[in-house]
């Protein structure tokens, strides 16, 4: 289903298209480069149980889409989230999109959700480092519309225009040199090794009392659906055994995300994850990227201080990653 929704006064140059479908792409060409999580290929992988609504703000004069927002509903439509299963979602817009256009779109989206009986709307924004000015502008508009911070996480990234070793803490530089002296090496692995890689990742997480957030079947589907955006990287020791693994995601042509790093406790004296990040840094640089996202340091029980310190020792630059929430209908209605 596709239709146009009314916008508040003052937004006459825009039109808001609603597409109710599993996944959708903008009808008019976007005036921005969508993040991977905003593409139809990735949205089709998010196994939400309810209806999916895709909102596209279009500007007639240039004939383009200037913003988009995909919303995933719970089975009873009482809860709306963006994203359902992804590192972030929320609204993405063209650079320099006026605040009034953002507000008009968000107001119209809220009105549509209220007609469906949605009580709570949750938006998980990208880390500010991805696009600082647009994310700050969106956060400001959401706050003025009554959204509250439900979760504030500390994200870390490495700028790829700087030398990796120069940013390393002295202790991590020593570990990197130790890895190199003992013949450990960084490699890109073929996806056909995913079953073995998954078992390796599972064992590493199990050693730390953690679970994997995805099944092997989900990871295999991810690699099949996004072969140019998802990669399997490793560090092998001198005997050819895996000392560390990660799954990395090209979130856009300029951002690489270190999604699923793991290493067995037996290799702690080498800390091969330092070499793993050195390899990702080099891969990102060679691919013309600007940012290596190291992710947050949040566990279900709270902040993982040791992981945060490790990312800082890698030279990680911190930035906020916010999840905002708003009650659209009172519980008495």
PyMOL commands that set and color helices and strands:
alter all, ss='L'
color gray80, all
select helices_A, chain A and resi 36-38+40-43+99-115+132-144+164-167+170-181+191-207+216-225+265-267+272-286+305-313
alter helices_A, ss='H'
color red, helices_A
select strands_A, chain A and resi 2-5+14-20+52-59+64-73+79-82+92-93+120-124+148-159+185-189+230-236+242-252+255-258+291-296+298-299+302-303+317-327
alter strands_A, ss='S'
color yellow, strands_A
deselect
rebuild
show_as cartoon
